[in-house]
Amino acid sequence: MVAIKDRSVQLSLSILEDLLGEMTPRDFTIRLWEGTVLEAEQPARFTLILNHPGSLRKMFFPPTNLTLSEAYIHEDFDIEGDMEAVLETGLKLLNQPRALKDNFRLAAKLMRLPSGRQHKNDGRGPAELVGERYSKSRDSQAVTYHYSISNDFYKLWLDQNMVYSCAYFASPEEGLETAQERKLDMLCRKLRLKPGEKLLDIGCGWGGLILHAAKNYGVTAVGITLSQPQADLANERIHAAGLADRCRAEVRDYRDMDGEFDKLVSVGMFEHVGKEVLPLYFKQAWSLLRPGGVFLNHGIARDMHRMIPPEGPGKDFIDRYIFPDGSLVPLHVTSQAAMEAGFEVRDVECLREHYAMTLQHWIRRFEAHADAVRQTVDKTTFRVWWLYLNVARYGFLVRAHTIYQILLAKPEGFEARLPLTRADWYLN
């Protein structure tokens, strides 16, 4: 074996031994910046590439998911191979129990490594929101941060209807386009939409659902979003479909909405409401819905089994770089807030497996259009989104989070006026 003279190489190998000593037999290869290779001890699922002498310090000091994520975003390390295996290994490394003295010893070794290059935001940086958390102004900033990249970016890897939420698959082999069409139709069936009814979509995105409902169910549909680019494209699509007389998208906060609607729906917006604001959210929905109407709330939730501990506001990768101020709460918290506002819970469906499959399709499309994506966004944004899509998929696979559709009724007196069974949802 060739003698290793580089002090940083020796120190990095020592740190790797401390970190990975109990992970045997190791199923991944490690390649250092100067060419040293630690071969896998069984068939390799992936290769971890350390790009410079300070890589491990950037990755693990301090040992949080944000630190590790930012090290990837800024190219302190790279990955080749099975991303699910990478995330499984990363979670084990961050969560493995160590004695206090071992943590101090590891930290001391990490600090002896070079500090590495300064992380610079050559493009999109972390969210920097101002104002009171979950205020109208700050919520607008949060949404603008996520969607200001460009409509063209999302077009590259979403389906043709640009539905940015969980699809509904009949089988694992089904394509994304078909599954998203099925999801839109299932939402309309669960709402039991009828011609002439007024539908409000809270968080309408690029208008996929309101277009589908107006075209196929004869309703008058209004969608609201906090993103101007989303509303603009939604209205372009509405006009192109010849539905401007029965369908429109507006930039408006749900708290500023007035009027009365026969049916309400919210798909993929609920995660941004905030636990503290849930009573207001459901109270506002109650005030907008006519007696005898229903509200379908579709949103990601925190699983009580949660394997990935929350880091706290601003300390988590997704909170800093994807959905600032996002808030996931368990199902029982959502249901309680809805019932306290007056709603009756009529149906709950878990779609966890469906979202994992949806994200797999998004990942494949993102990778298939990687060159076009790179031409649309800067390098940092590319790496942020590729990491996010994979982290999100893994989270659904291991029950770190889940997703529910909850059908809520506003009874007229004591009468919900709903069919006795769900049979009509599954016709055809």
Summary of the structure (lengths in Angstrom):
residues: 428
radius of gyration: 23.9
end to end distance: 67.9
largest distance: 83.2
contacts: 1361
relative contact order: 0.11
helix: 45%
strand: 17%
